[in-house]
Amino acid sequence: LGPLVFHGLGAIAAASWPGYDPIAQSISSLVHAPLGVLQTIAFASGIPLTLGWAIGAGRTIGATAGARRTVRLVFLLQAAISAAFTLLPTDAPGAPTTFVGELHLGTFYVYALATPVSIVLCGRLFRRDPAWAAAARPSLLAALLMLVATALVPLTVAGPLEPWLGLLERLYVGIPGLWQVGLAARALAIARPAEARA
């Protein structure tokens, strides 16, 4: 549910802001929209939903106790990043840079590094688990796409791709979101036969 809630609330916040350009403007700037509280709620929703995902995924994904613990830690880190985005909003467009705004940008860089590493770790665990082996290659592909997107970040921050910042950021957030939804679908597919046998 996390990615769906996040993007759904963000879309409503964007629709409330006349002149907002999702191609050029960042997701984080939506906290300054007329309904910007919805974007703040979108960031905040990532905390309980990702914590729930960490618990559920930590019970389902991984062939060993150590692997399941790694999965839990990966998603607990993602929940902490959601908390940081919630508590440290970006500066308003055109406003002077503040310390909190710098911390928000720092959180983005942590996200940029932690997310592909998290996906690679999960992909390696999937490879060792027969029930999840089919998810290994899509995970590595998602991580590769994230790394390519990370390499483009310097070009979007005061660079030649800056007019495309919003679109690239949405793709950047969308890749792990789509990966997570795919994992949830796989987990449900694995759980249903087990429930039928019970």
Buried (B, 14 or more C-beta within 10 A) or exposed (E): EBBEBBBBBBBBBBBBBEEBEBEEBBBBBBBBBEBBEBBBBBBBBBBEBBBBBBEBBBEBBBBEEEBBEBBBBBBBBBBBBBBBBBBBBBBEEEEEEBEEBEBBBEBBEEBBEBBBBBBBBBBBBBBEBEBBEEBBEBBBBBBBBBBEBBEBBEBBEEEEBEEBBBBBBBBBBBBBBBBBBBBBEBBEEEEEEEEEEE
